[in-house]
Amino acid sequence: MKKVFVILMTLALCIPTIQAQEIDEGSLKKATGWVANLKLNDQAKEERLTKVIATHLAAIREWHNTHGNMIPDGAINPTTGKKLSAMDRMVIADSSQPASIRQALLDGLNADLTPEQVEQVLDMYTVGKVAFTMKAYKEIVPDMTAEDEKVLMDNLKQARLMAIDYKNMKQISAIFEIFKTKNEQYFTNSGRDWRTMYSAYVKKLKTQKEAEQKAKKN
């Protein structure tokens, strides 16, 4: 808590263009932890990055809190005619935030970090969903090619970039579902039915689990 307070005061005193009250304590604490994980050993760079990330987190939080209910209950999907869920309405509302919010983050990260380090930060925003999901794909699709992996990874990275605009994990997961559906459709379009491969994978896991339980009893 003391470290967070010290950094907040440093930002307020050294960077007059950003008012301290615009950055909430939760956003600052999260940003401080993420920057520390990069192990940069450069105080000036760490302070700049902490400011950039904390400002972004505070901005998407503020947008969510002030615009999250802008789509009224009862609104429908104009394509299907079905009533939008609370999650649908929230995602739509948050997706309307100015593109400048995300761009300011990316510009700030790229100014002080390598492309690999920028990806590390984006992974922190999305709790490593890109690597986790790709690992699952490789287990589900045993004959995955280099081209398959490239297509899947490109889609997952697009999901990650879009997902940083959202405040909570439920929303982030909803964004990833959009691109996971694209990946599943990719396999089906290339002659490999996703549902068949996934069913085989689930069956394999079930068999392994039963074997492990049987081994424990013996």
C-alpha positions, 0 to 999 in steps of 0.5 A: 500500500505504501509503495502504491501511495509513493508512486501515486504522489510521484505521478502527481508531482512529476507529471502535471498533465495527469491529475492524481485523482483520475487514477484510482488506487486499484488501477495504480496497484495493478499497473505497479505489479505488472510493470514490476513483473517486467523486471526493467531495472529502470526507475524512469521507464517504470514510472512512465509505464506505470502511468501509461497502464494505470491511466488506461485501466482507469479510463476503461473502468470509468467508461464502463462505470458511466456507460455500461448501462447505455443499452437498455434492457429489452434491446434486441439483436437486429439479426436474430430478433432475440433479446440481448443478454446483460453481457451482450449489452455491456460488451456493446456499451464498452466497445463504443469507447474512443479508440484513442484510449487503447491507442494511448496505451499502445503508444506508451508501451511501444515507446519504452518496451520491445515488441516481446515486452509489449506482448507480455503486458497484453498477456497480463491484461488477459491472464495469458489466454493466448498461450492457454488457448493455443495449448488446448488447440494443440491437444485437440488437433493432433495433426496441426500444421504450421499454417494452422498454428499461424491462423489460430495465433493471429486470431487469438492475438486479435482477440487479446488486443480487442479484449484489453478494452474491457473491464472484467474477465467475463467480458474478456472471455466473451471477446475471446469466444468471438475469435475462438468461434472463428478458429473452430470455423477455420477447421471446419472450412478446411475439411476437419470438423471441429465438433468431431475433434473436440468430442474425441478430445473430451472422450480421451480426457475422460478415459485418462481420468477413469484410468487414473482413478482406477490406478489410485484404487489399486 
